[in-house]
């Protein structure tokens, strides 16, 4: 009898571990969206980049979606390659609205490097310390889109 109870407890613990390990959480989904956006920008893939930026985007400096896309286009045209470094990523799931849209935010350190005419240039962030960024996301289907940023 004791062996059966112990085996059942062990089976439950293993099942919980497997579920926690293999079923992604909302934080995992946000992190995946951030990584996908980073990779799309580095590969200069405009279509994939647009997938992760909401059309209502506006940042603390009043830059709109259209202005951001224009800057990304100009930046991609001028640079040979782009490298983005993300550090200290902290993700929060904030709320859900009446339409069941999930909102999240993250804080991170960001450095953006570009290679132009063979020279590596620091485009955004500090030489020693990355620039602090706070980004706000909303869930759209199976991924998150950034709709507001503070930097």
Secondary structure as the mmCIF struct_conf table of DSSP 4:
data_model
#
loop_
_struct_conf.conf_type_id
_struct_conf.id
_struct_conf.beg_label_comp_id
_struct_conf.beg_label_asym_id
_struct_conf.beg_label_seq_id
_struct_conf.end_label_comp_id
_struct_conf.end_label_asym_id
_struct_conf.end_label_seq_id
HELX_RH_AL_P HELX_RH_AL_P1 UNK A 2 UNK A 22
BEND BEND1 UNK A 23 UNK A 23
HELX_LH_PP_P HELX_LH_PP_P1 UNK A 24 UNK A 25
HELX_RH_AL_P HELX_RH_AL_P2 UNK A 26 UNK A 42
TURN_TY1_P TURN_TY1_P1 UNK A 43 UNK A 44
HELX_RH_AL_P HELX_RH_AL_P3 UNK A 46 UNK A 50
TURN_TY1_P TURN_TY1_P2 UNK A 51 UNK A 52
STRN STRN1 UNK A 53 UNK A 53
TURN_TY1_P TURN_TY1_P3 UNK A 55 UNK A 56
STRN STRN2 UNK A 58 UNK A 58
TURN_TY1_P TURN_TY1_P4 UNK A 60 UNK A 61
STRN STRN3 UNK A 64 UNK A 64
HELX_RH_AL_P HELX_RH_AL_P4 UNK A 65 UNK A 78
BEND BEND2 UNK A 80 UNK A 80
STRN STRN4 UNK A 81 UNK A 96
TURN_TY1_P TURN_TY1_P5 UNK A 98 UNK A 99
STRN STRN5 UNK A 102 UNK A 116
TURN_TY1_P TURN_TY1_P6 UNK A 117 UNK A 118
STRN STRN6 UNK A 119 UNK A 124
BEND BEND3 UNK A 125 UNK A 125
BEND BEND4 UNK A 127 UNK A 129
HELX_LH_PP_P HELX_LH_PP_P2 UNK A 130 UNK A 130
STRN STRN7 UNK A 131 UNK A 140
TURN_TY1_P TURN_TY1_P7 UNK A 141 UNK A 142
STRN STRN8 UNK A 143 UNK A 150
#
